[in-house]
Structures are given as C-alpha cells and as structure tokens.
Amino acid sequence: SRAAGVWSQRAFLKASNAEAGDQFGSGVALAGNTVVVGALIEGSNATGVGGNQANNSAGGAGAVYVFTMSTGTPTPVALVIRREGNEIVLSWPVTSPAFAMDAASGISPAGWVPAGGTPTTDGNTVTLRLPIGVANAFFRLRWP
C-alpha cells in the first residue's frame, strides 16, 4: 500500500506448494482486490481443487495462483488449471460459486469475455472444460 507517497508491504504472497525453480511470479496481474500470479515451470500433476500438489510428475506444466485481498490479508482462491487430452480443465471450490470464468486472447482490460461452456459441480468442486484452441488463451475467475 502507499500512504503519503511512501510504499509499505501489506502482505507476502507465496505459492501453496512453493519449490525452487517453479518460477513463481513469472507473470503477475492485478485487478481491484485480486492478484493472479503465474508459476511458469511448476510441475504439479494435481487434479481438481485440493489435489496432491506434491506430485511433480507433470514437469513444466505451469500453474496459476489467485489471491484476493479482503481485510489486509490475502486469501488464496484455489483455481486449478490442467490439460486433459484436447481440453483445458479449470476448477475451483464450490464455496466460491459466485465467481465467473472469463477468457481473453490477451490481458488488456477490454478483452475479457465469458469463457463459454457450462460449469459442472461434483462434490466440492466446480469444473469447466473447454477445447484447446490454436491461439493462446488467458483465464480468470471474476467476482461478478
């Protein structure tokens, strides 16, 4: 935060499964009270929200961590992004059902649109499956 022109640290953001070489922080995006942090080389083969993040059998798969700021302490929103065949699978906790999934070809504010598809709920997880296209895509969970 900044007060009277002086910056001060309010929080320390750390991956829930931090390991050397994952490149946590290789990409960062901010919007309102939400920060999204990429880990370009993270190799977890975790599936679903709450999956086994210690399983590093998907070398270089990458990961995205989403944090929201409420009362001064960042709260992670567990967004899991993985590839299954020709689909990208995005999942988040059912405790956050009001979140909407958006997609864009770039990260400019004007480029975000609803991701499409129909999310399904299975137990404690909301899942959205989308076909992998030929172009790069960015995804975000948005509080409506």
C-alpha positions in Angstrom: 0.0 0.0 0.0 1.0 3.6 -0.3 0.4 6.4 2.1 1.8 10.0 1.8 4.0 8.8 -1.1 5.7 6.0 0.9 5.2 2.4 -0.1 4.9 -0.3 2.5 4.4 -4.1 2.4 1.0 -5.3 3.4 1.3 -9.0 2.6 3.6 -11.7 1.5 2.3 -13.9 -1.4 3.6 -17.5 -1.6 2.6 -20.5 -3.6 0.8 -23.2 -1.6 3.3 -25.7 -2.9 6.4 -23.5 -3.3 9.5 -25.2 -4.7 12.8 -23.9 -6.1 12.7 -23.4 -9.8 8.9 -23.2 -10.2 9.3 -19.5 -11.3 6.5 -18.3 -9.0 6.0 -14.7 -10.1 6.9 -15.2 -13.8 3.6 -13.4 -14.5 1.5 -11.2 -12.3 -1.8 -9.4 -13.0 -3.8 -7.1 -10.7 -7.4 -6.2 -10.8 -9.2 -4.5 -7.9 -8.6 -6.7 -4.8 -7.4 -9.7 -6.8 -3.9 -10.7 -7.8 -3.0 -13.6 -10.2 0.5 -15.0 -10.0 1.9 -17.4 -12.6 4.5 -20.1 -11.9 5.8 -20.9 -15.4 7.7 -24.2 -14.6 5.6 -25.5 -11.7 5.3 -29.3 -12.3 2.4 -30.5 -10.1 0.2 -33.1 -11.5 -2.6 -32.2 -9.1 -6.1 -32.7 -10.4 -9.0 -30.8 -9.0 -9.1 -28.4 -6.2 -7.2 -29.9 -3.2 -5.3 -32.4 -5.4 -1.9 -33.7 -4.5 0.4 -30.8 -5.2 3.4 -32.7 -4.1 3.2 -35.0 -7.2 5.6 -33.3 -9.6 5.1 -35.8 -12.5 3.9 -33.1 -14.9 7.2 -31.3 -15.3 6.8 -27.7 -16.7 3.0 -27.8 -16.7 2.8 -24.4 -15.0 0.3 -23.1 -12.5 -1.7 -20.0 -11.7 -2.4 -18.8 -8.2 -5.2 -16.4 -7.5 -5.3 -14.3 -4.3 -8.0 -11.9 -3.1 -7.5 -9.2 -0.5 -10.2 -8.5 1.9 -9.2 -7.2 5.3 -5.5 -6.8 4.8 -4.6 -10.5 4.5 -4.6 -12.2 1.1 -6.8 -15.2 0.8 -6.0 -17.7 -1.9 -8.8 -18.8 -4.2 -7.9 -22.3 -5.3 -8.0 -22.3 -9.1 -6.7 -25.4 -10.8 -5.8 -25.4 -14.5 -4.8 -28.6 -16.2 -4.8 -30.2 -19.6 -6.6 -33.4 -20.4 -6.2 -34.5 -24.0 -7.6 -31.8 -26.2 -9.3 -29.9 -23.4 -8.2 -27.4 -20.7 -9.9 -28.1 -17.4 -10.4 -25.3 -15.0 -11.8 -26.0 -11.5 -12.4 -24.1 -8.3 -14.1 -24.7 -4.9 -17.8 -24.9 -4.8 -17.6 -22.5 -1.8 -16.9 -19.8 -4.5 -19.9 -20.4 -6.8 -20.4 -16.7 -7.5 -17.1 -16.5 -9.4 -17.5 -16.3 -13.1 -14.8 -17.7 -15.5 -13.6 -15.3 -18.2 -11.2 -15.8 -21.1 -9.2 -13.5 -23.3 -6.5 -13.7 -26.0 -4.5 -11.0 -24.1 -4.6 -9.4 -20.7 -5.9 -6.0 -21.7 -8.9 -5.0 -19.6 -11.2 -4.7 -22.6 -10.5 -8.2 -24.0 -12.2 -10.3 -21.3 -15.4 -12.2 -22.2 -17.3 -15.1 -20.5 -15.3 -18.3 -21.2 -18.3 -20.2 -22.5 -19.1 -23.8 -21.8 -21.2 -24.9 -18.8 -19.6 -25.4 -15.5 -20.5 -28.6 -13.6 -20.4 -29.2 -9.9 -19.1 -32.5 -8.4 -18.9 -32.7 -4.7 -16.8 -29.7 -3.5 -15.5 -28.7 -7.0 -16.9 -26.6 -9.9 -15.3 -27.6 -13.2 -15.3 -26.1 -16.6 -14.0 -28.0 -19.6 -13.0 -26.1 -22.8 -11.5 -27.3 -26.1 -7.9 -26.2 -26.6 -7.8 -23.7 -29.5 -4.9 -22.8 -31.8 -4.3 -19.4 -30.1 -3.1 -18.5 -26.7 -5.8 -18.0 -24.1 -5.8 -16.4 -20.6 -8.4 -17.3 -18.0 -9.5 -15.5 -14.8 -12.0 -16.1 -12.1 -14.1 -12.9 -11.7 -16.3 -11.8 -8.8 -19.4 -10.6 -10.6 
